Amino acid sequence: MLKIFEYFGFVFNFYPNEYEPIRVHVTYQNCEAVFVLTMSDGALEKVRHYPKEGANSLLKEDAETAERFIWRYSSKIVSKWIKFFVLKQPVKNMNITRKL
């Protein structure tokens, strides 16, 4: 698991054994969901999420917060994904301390 962002207790990760489409695993207060990003012409078109198998599901309001974060930081998420999965380079975690 590769931590890419932290945001007020939310932790956003890539799992290194995954593939396209872009997936971001989000954990918060012992719960986890997987967010799948659909891209079109280089722009984020859609975000959908589902519970992580074997984990507690995010509460609705927590999943909404995570999705808003993903929309706001989508270009950075995609850049980190390309850097890690395509270019095979390390990426750094960012701690975001400003509210959305």
C-alpha positions as CSV (number, residue, x, y, z in Angstrom):
1,M,0.0,0.0,0.0
2,L,1.4,3.4,-1.0
3,K,0.1,6.4,0.9
4,I,-0.4,9.4,-1.4
5,F,-2.5,11.8,0.7
6,E,-3.6,12.4,4.2
7,Y,-6.5,14.7,4.9
8,F,-7.9,15.2,8.4
9,G,-7.8,11.5,9.3
10,F,-8.6,10.3,5.7
11,V,-5.8,8.3,4.2
12,F,-5.6,7.9,0.4
13,N,-3.6,5.0,-1.0
14,F,-2.7,3.1,-4.1
15,Y,-2.3,-0.7,-4.0
16,P,0.9,-1.5,-6.0
17,N,-0.6,-4.7,-7.6
18,E,-3.5,-2.8,-9.3
19,Y,-4.0,-1.7,-12.9
20,E,-6.3,0.6,-14.9
21,P,-8.7,2.2,-14.2
22,I,-7.2,4.4,-11.6
23,R,-8.3,3.2,-8.1
24,V,-7.8,5.1,-4.8
25,H,-8.3,3.2,-1.5
26,V,-9.5,5.5,1.2
27,T,-9.4,4.6,4.9
28,Y,-11.0,6.6,7.7
29,Q,-11.7,5.6,11.3
30,N,-11.2,1.8,10.6
31,C,-13.4,1.9,7.5
32,E,-12.3,1.6,3.9
33,A,-13.7,2.1,0.4
34,V,-12.3,1.9,-3.1
35,F,-12.8,4.8,-5.5
36,V,-12.6,4.3,-9.2
37,L,-11.8,7.2,-11.4
38,T,-13.1,7.3,-15.0
39,M,-11.1,9.6,-17.3
40,S,-12.1,11.1,-20.6
41,D,-9.7,13.1,-22.8
42,G,-7.4,13.6,-19.8
43,A,-10.1,14.9,-17.5
44,L,-11.9,13.3,-14.6
45,E,-15.4,12.3,-15.8
46,K,-16.8,10.2,-13.0
47,V,-15.9,8.9,-9.6
48,R,-17.7,5.8,-8.2
49,H,-16.9,3.9,-5.0
50,Y,-17.6,0.6,-3.5
51,P,-16.8,-1.0,-0.1
52,K,-13.5,-2.8,0.2
53,E,-14.1,-6.5,0.6
54,G,-13.6,-7.6,4.2
55,A,-13.5,-4.1,5.6
56,N,-16.1,-1.8,7.3
57,S,-17.7,0.5,4.8
58,L,-17.2,4.3,5.0
59,L,-20.2,6.2,6.4
60,K,-22.2,8.0,3.7
61,E,-20.9,11.5,4.8
62,D,-17.3,10.2,4.9
63,A,-17.5,8.7,1.4
64,E,-18.9,12.1,0.2
65,T,-15.9,13.9,1.8
66,A,-13.5,11.5,0.2
67,E,-15.2,11.9,-3.2
68,R,-15.0,15.7,-2.9
69,F,-11.3,15.4,-2.1
70,I,-10.8,13.2,-5.1
71,W,-12.5,15.6,-7.4
72,R,-10.5,18.6,-6.0
73,Y,-7.1,16.8,-6.2
74,S,-7.8,14.6,-9.2
75,S,-5.0,16.1,-11.3
76,K,-2.4,15.4,-8.5
77,I,-3.9,11.9,-8.1
78,V,-3.5,11.1,-11.8
79,S,0.0,12.5,-11.8
80,K,1.0,10.4,-8.9
81,W,-0.6,7.3,-10.5
82,I,1.3,7.8,-13.8
83,K,4.5,8.5,-11.9
84,F,4.1,5.3,-9.8
85,F,2.5,2.8,-12.2
86,V,3.7,3.9,-15.6
87,L,7.1,5.6,-14.9
88,K,7.9,3.3,-12.0
89,Q,9.1,6.2,-9.9
90,P,8.6,6.9,-6.2
91,V,5.9,9.3,-5.1
92,K,5.6,11.2,-1.9
93,N,2.7,11.5,0.5
94,M,1.1,14.9,0.9
95,N,-0.6,16.0,4.1
96,I,-3.4,18.4,3.2
97,T,-4.2,20.7,6.1
98,R,-6.7,23.1,4.4
99,K,-10.4,22.2,4.4
100,L,-12.1,21.7,1.1
